[in-house]
Amino acid sequence: MTLRASQMTLRASRAGWAVAVLGALAIAAPARAAVPSAEKVRKAVASSNAAAKRSQPLLLDVALVSETGQVAAAGQARLDPTGSSRLDLRLGDGRDETHERNGSSYRVTREGAPVDRSPPLLPPVRLLLAPSAEALAAALADLGADAERVDLGIEGEHDCWVLGGRDPGPFGENARASLWIDLDSRQPVRIDEAGGAHFRLGPSALQNGVRFPTWIDVEAPGWPRWRMEIRRVAPAASPADHRAGGPGRMP
């Protein structure tokens, strides 16, 4: 696995290992051996999800922001640990758009009519909400990831475990399905899909007892970058909570 020359060291203090980089070197075998097993990482991630109170159905009030900083849509998302998720948006022109993800299926409708081509705004939420190591393994497998592989990587300022593994080369160009976890906080910082979509997760904040990323950047081939700002997070007490909000409802 090749590291960028400009990123000289994965800090030893974070995980008890050190990697020296000169030019572009592979991770040394002794350091590679120090990487915990996938099972241990999955357990740590599931424990972090539970501590953050994410392992339950959630309601999110969101705003969709373009690269220029303009709010293009607002609405509400409902996320479930089973992997079913729905995002209802009110677009700037007044039309309603719905994104639905269930497992590997992704469906978009606008004013009730199917949309053939659209960026995937909803990340694979089973990875963020998985209540157990077994559930996380199933979610990784559903994404097409190798649930038994763990690599090391850097995402921004985060030294990461990469569940599912990553391709050799620049960290930002990984095309392997994977979940990137900060070594210190055990919080998710990135999700990569095999099709080339990347979901980069902002710092987590606590709202209504739930710790959740404050934003999600969506990068998909052939589309500009979108940011989904998470303006409110709350447990979803019942399906009626979702219907009461509706597209465009903001706190």
PLY file of the C-alpha trace (Angstrom):
ply
format ascii 1.0
element vertex 251
property float x
property float y
property float z
element edge 250
property int vertex1
property int vertex2
end_header
0.00 0.00 0.00
1.60 3.27 -1.12
1.59 6.43 0.97
1.89 9.97 -0.35
5.37 11.40 0.11
3.92 14.52 1.68
2.26 12.52 4.46
5.45 11.34 6.17
4.21 9.45 9.20
1.09 7.80 10.54
1.44 8.92 14.15
2.65 6.14 16.45
0.94 7.68 19.48
-2.49 7.03 18.00
-2.28 3.27 17.62
1.05 2.04 18.88
2.59 1.71 15.47
4.81 3.89 13.26
5.27 3.96 9.53
8.26 5.72 7.97
7.76 7.08 4.49
10.53 8.00 2.08
9.15 9.01 -1.29
6.36 6.47 -1.73
6.93 3.32 0.31
4.65 0.47 1.24
3.64 0.03 4.87
6.34 -2.03 6.54
5.59 -5.62 7.47
6.03 -5.15 11.27
3.59 -2.22 11.23
1.20 -4.16 9.00
1.25 -7.01 11.52
0.26 -4.55 14.28
-3.04 -3.71 12.58
-5.86 -5.27 14.62
-8.07 -7.96 13.19
-11.18 -6.96 11.26
-13.31 -8.51 13.99
-11.70 -6.29 16.66
-12.18 -3.19 14.51
-15.81 -4.07 13.80
-16.46 -4.53 17.52
-14.84 -1.16 18.29
-16.94 0.56 15.61
-20.19 -1.07 16.77
-19.42 -0.06 20.35
-18.81 3.52 19.18
-22.12 3.52 17.29
-23.96 2.36 20.40
-22.23 4.94 22.62
-23.19 7.67 20.13
-26.83 6.48 20.27
-26.79 6.03 16.49
-27.95 2.41 16.60
-31.62 3.38 16.37
-33.96 4.91 13.76
-33.09 8.58 13.30
-34.68 11.68 11.81
-32.45 14.34 10.22
-33.37 17.82 9.05
-30.99 18.64 6.22
-30.02 21.26 3.66
-28.36 20.41 0.34
-25.61 22.92 -0.44
-23.80 23.32 -3.77
-20.08 23.90 -4.30
-20.81 27.63 -4.48
-22.44 27.60 -1.04
-26.01 27.99 -2.32
-28.79 26.01 -0.62
-30.37 24.01 -3.45
-32.85 21.99 -1.42
-34.03 21.30 2.11
-35.84 18.42 3.68
-35.80 15.49 6.01
-34.14 12.08 6.07
-35.16 8.98 7.95
-32.42 6.44 8.66
-32.84 2.93 10.02
-30.20 0.45 11.31
-31.62 -2.17 8.93
-30.19 -0.11 6.07
-33.43 1.35 4.80
-33.19 5.12 4.38
-35.28 7.84 2.76
-34.52 11.47 1.96
-37.41 13.81 1.09
-36.30 17.12 -0.43
-38.07 20.27 -1.55
-36.04 21.65 -4.45
-35.48 25.34 -5.08
-38.05 25.34 -7.89
-40.73 23.92 -5.58
-40.62 20.35 -6.83
-40.38 17.39 -4.44
-37.61 14.81 -4.82
-37.23 11.55 -2.89
-34.12 9.38 -2.53
-34.52 5.84 -1.19
-31.73 3.41 -0.39
-32.31 -0.17 0.68
-29.28 -2.44 0.67
-27.62 -2.11 -2.72
-30.78 -0.62 -4.28
-30.95 3.14 -4.83
-34.08 4.83 -6.21
-34.83 8.49 -6.97
-38.20 10.00 -7.87
-39.14 13.60 -8.65
-42.78 14.60 -8.35
-43.48 10.86 -8.17
-41.78 10.01 -11.49
-38.58 7.91 -11.60
-35.34 9.79 -12.20
-32.91 7.82 -14.36
-29.74 9.66 -13.35
-28.96 11.36 -10.07
-26.06 11.63 -7.62
-26.41 9.26 -4.62
-27.05 11.67 -1.77
-27.77 9.02 0.87
-24.74 7.12 2.17
-24.99 3.42 3.10
-26.45 4.14 6.55
-26.11 0.58 7.85
-22.41 1.31 8.30
-23.13 4.36 10.47
-25.89 2.76 12.56
-24.75 -0.87 12.87
-25.47 -2.03 16.45
-23.09 -5.02 16.44
-19.94 -6.37 14.81
-22.08 -8.93 13.00
-24.42 -6.25 11.64
-21.43 -4.21 10.49
-19.93 -7.23 8.71
-23.25 -7.80 6.93
-23.41 -4.11 5.95
-19.89 -4.22 4.52
-20.68 -7.39 2.56
-23.85 -5.75 1.22
-21.70 -2.87 -0.02
-19.44 -5.34 -1.78
-16.58 -4.80 0.67
-14.24 -7.42 2.07
-15.42 -7.44 5.70
-12.30 -9.33 6.81
-9.77 -6.83 5.48
-8.36 -3.83 7.36
-5.85 -1.38 5.90
-4.40 1.88 7.16
-5.13 5.23 5.55
-5.25 8.99 6.02
-8.37 11.07 5.42
-7.69 14.77 6.00
-6.32 15.05 9.55
-7.50 11.56 10.48
-5.35 8.46 10.78
-7.74 5.66 9.91
-8.53 2.03 9.90
-10.01 1.22 6.51
-12.52 -1.61 6.87
-12.84 -3.31 3.51
-9.34 -2.24 2.48
-8.17 0.36 0.00
-6.37 0.49 -3.31
-2.64 1.31 -3.48
-1.95 4.91 -4.42
-3.34 8.27 -3.31
-5.74 7.95 -0.39
-8.39 10.12 -2.01
-8.68 7.98 -5.12
-9.69 4.68 -3.54
-12.25 2.76 -5.62
-12.68 -0.12 -3.18
-15.86 -0.30 -1.08
-14.76 0.60 2.45
-15.49 2.35 5.74
-12.84 4.72 7.13
-12.70 5.02 10.92
-10.65 7.50 12.98
-8.18 5.57 15.15
-8.70 7.75 18.23
-12.40 8.54 18.30
-13.67 5.41 16.48
-15.97 7.79 14.60
-16.66 7.28 10.87
-14.97 9.82 8.62
-15.52 8.41 5.13
-17.39 5.78 3.13
-16.27 4.67 -0.34
-18.46 2.75 -2.77
-17.11 0.44 -5.44
-18.71 2.59 -8.16
-16.45 5.50 -7.24
-18.77 7.50 -4.96
-17.17 8.96 -1.81
-19.02 10.17 1.28
-16.80 12.32 3.49
-18.20 12.89 6.96
-17.76 16.07 8.96
-17.01 16.30 12.69
-19.62 14.77 14.94
-21.86 16.80 17.23
-24.32 15.82 19.96
-27.98 16.65 19.37
-30.92 15.24 21.31
-28.63 12.61 22.80
-27.34 11.43 19.40
-23.80 12.00 18.12
-23.83 12.36 14.32
-21.69 14.02 11.62
-22.55 17.69 11.10
-22.26 17.36 7.32
-21.74 14.78 4.58
-19.86 15.66 1.39
-20.99 13.62 -1.60
-18.57 13.06 -4.48
-19.77 10.88 -7.37
-18.28 10.43 -10.85
-19.82 12.84 -13.34
-21.37 15.10 -10.68
-20.29 18.23 -8.83
-19.66 17.90 -5.12
-22.70 18.36 -2.88
-22.74 18.92 0.87
-25.64 17.68 2.93
-25.67 19.84 6.06
-27.19 18.04 9.04
-29.12 20.77 10.83
-30.99 18.63 13.34
-30.78 15.01 14.51
-33.27 13.22 16.74
-34.40 9.68 17.48
-37.38 8.64 15.36
-40.00 7.53 17.84
-42.39 6.23 15.20
-43.07 6.25 11.43
-45.54 9.08 12.07
-42.64 11.35 13.03
-41.35 11.11 9.46
-44.72 11.87 7.87
-45.23 14.87 10.16
-42.13 16.61 8.87
-42.40 16.38 5.14
-40.06 17.89 2.55
-38.59 21.25 3.37
-39.41 21.29 7.07
-36.55 22.91 8.95
-36.12 23.67 12.68
0 1
1 2
2 3
3 4
4 5
5 6
6 7
7 8
8 9
9 10
10 11
11 12
12 13
13 14
14 15
15 16
16 17
17 18
18 19
19 20
20 21
21 22
22 23
23 24
24 25
25 26
26 27
27 28
28 29
29 30
30 31
31 32
32 33
33 34
34 35
35 36
36 37
37 38
38 39
39 40
40 41
41 42
42 43
43 44
44 45
45 46
46 47
47 48
48 49
49 50
50 51
51 52
52 53
53 54
54 55
55 56
56 57
57 58
58 59
59 60
60 61
61 62
62 63
63 64
64 65
65 66
66 67
67 68
68 69
69 70
70 71
71 72
72 73
73 74
74 75
75 76
76 77
77 78
78 79
79 80
80 81
81 82
82 83
83 84
84 85
85 86
86 87
87 88
88 89
89 90
90 91
91 92
92 93
93 94
94 95
95 96
96 97
97 98
98 99
99 100
100 101
101 102
102 103
103 104
104 105
105 106
106 107
107 108
108 109
109 110
110 111
111 112
112 113
113 114
114 115
115 116
116 117
117 118
118 119
119 120
120 121
121 122
122 123
123 124
124 125
125 126
126 127
127 128
128 129
129 130
130 131
131 132
132 133
133 134
134 135
135 136
136 137
137 138
138 139
139 140
140 141
141 142
142 143
143 144
144 145
145 146
146 147
147 148
148 149
149 150
150 151
151 152
152 153
153 154
154 155
155 156
156 157
157 158
158 159
159 160
160 161
161 162
162 163
163 164
164 165
165 166
166 167
167 168
168 169
169 170
170 171
171 172
172 173
173 174
174 175
175 176
176 177
177 178
178 179
179 180
180 181
181 182
182 183
183 184
184 185
185 186
186 187
187 188
188 189
189 190
190 191
191 192
192 193
193 194
194 195
195 196
196 197
197 198
198 199
199 200
200 201
201 202
202 203
203 204
204 205
205 206
206 207
207 208
208 209
209 210
210 211
211 212
212 213
213 214
214 215
215 216
216 217
217 218
218 219
219 220
220 221
221 222
222 223
223 224
224 225
225 226
226 227
227 228
228 229
229 230
230 231
231 232
232 233
233 234
234 235
235 236
236 237
237 238
238 239
239 240
240 241
241 242
242 243
243 244
244 245
245 246
246 247
247 248
248 249
249 250
